[in-house]
């Protein structure tokens, strides 16, 4: 299902501010998106549809429940990043657990070679689809040289 501005598809009949607050609280307490959605009676696919629609709504400057969901999830992520960075700053030798969390959970923001990793993943997927290993290896080597 494609998310579009001003479109309200079927899966939105369960969406409410109370449900969003419960899901966001579960995620804030350490649950995954999948577990938080399933525990509250919706599928992970529906949650991701709501998130995608929320991003579209934010881009089109609409104040919707989906946009509220996205803003709330961003606040949870921001809170976790702040906690990790504070733990690293306060520890004299660094905080390996917090560093690992930032590097793996927030790959795009805290890893120096995030672009190469993403390209490598995409190339591996293409390789699996097309089976042309030599061409894909050449692309991967070229990408690593460029960065």
N, C-alpha and C positions, 0 to 999 in steps of 0.2 A: 504494500500500500504506500503510495507516494504522498508525502506531506506537502500541502500547498497552502498558501495564504488564503484565509477566509473559507477553508474547507473543514467541515466537521463530519468525519466519517463515523461509521458504526461503533468502533470500540470506545467511544467517549461516553457512553451512557453510564458507566460505573465510576467515572472520574468525579471526585469531590475533594474539597480542601481537606476534610478530615482524613481521607484515605492517603492523600499526598503527605500530610503531616506524619502519619503513622509509618509510611514507607521510608520517608526521609529520616525519621527517628531511628528506625531499624538499621538503616545504612550507616548513620552516624555512630551507632553503638557497635559497629563492626561487621554487620551482615553484608553479604554481596547483593548486587542488584537482583540476581536470579532468586536467591533465597527470600529476600524481602518481598518481592512481588508474589511468589508462590505462597508464602505464608499469609498473605493478605488477599488471596482469592483472585489474583489475576496472573496471566502468563507473562514470562519475561518478554515475549514478543510484543505484547500490548504495552508494557512499560516502555520499551524502546520506541514504539510508535508515538507514544505520548511525548517522550523526550525529543524525538525528531520534530514533531509538530511544534513543540515548545520553542525549539531553536528557530523555526520558521516564523513563529509568532513574534519572537524577540526581534528578529531582523525586520519585520514589517511593523514594529512598534505597537503590537497589540497586547493588551493586558488580559491574558487568559489564564485558566488553570494550568495549562501545559507550560506556559511561560513561567508561572509560579513554581512549578515542579523543577524546571531547569535552574532557575535562580536558587532554589533551596538546595539542590544537589551541588551547585557550584560553591555555596557557602560551606557545605560539609567538606568538600575537597580543600577549600581554602583553609579551613580549620585544621585539617590533618597536615597540610603543608607547613602551616605556621608552627604546629606542635613539633614536627620533625626538625625544622630548621632551628627552633629554640633548643631542642635536645642536643643538636650538633654543636651549637654555639656554647652551651653551658658545659659541655664535657671537654676536658683538656685534650684528650686524645681523639676526639670525635666520637660519634655514636653510630656504630656500625649498623645497628638495626634501623635507625632513622635514615641513614644514608642509603641503605638497601631499598627501603620503602620509596624514597624519592626517585632513585634510579630506575626502579621497576614499575611502580604504580604510576609515576608521573614521568614516563620515559621521554616524552617530547620536550619537557622543560628542563630536565636535570641530567641528561646524558649527552656527552659531547658528540657521539656518533649516531644519534637518533635517526638522522636522514638515511645513513647507510644501512642501518638495521631495517628500516621500513622498506627501502628499495630491495634489500636482500630478500625480505619476506615476499614482496610482490613478484620478484623474479623467480623465486622457488615455486610460487603458485603457478606462474606461467609455465615453468618447466614441467610441473606435474600435469598441467592441462595438455601441453603440446608434445611433451616427450623429447624435445630437441635440447639435449644437455649441453652440447658444445656451444651452441649459440648463446644459451643462457649463461654459461661460465664466462664467455667473452664479455657479455654485457655487465656481469657482476665485477669482473676485473677492471673494466673501463670505469665503472661507477666509483670504485674504491680509489682509483688513480685521480679522478676528478676532485675527490674530497680529501 
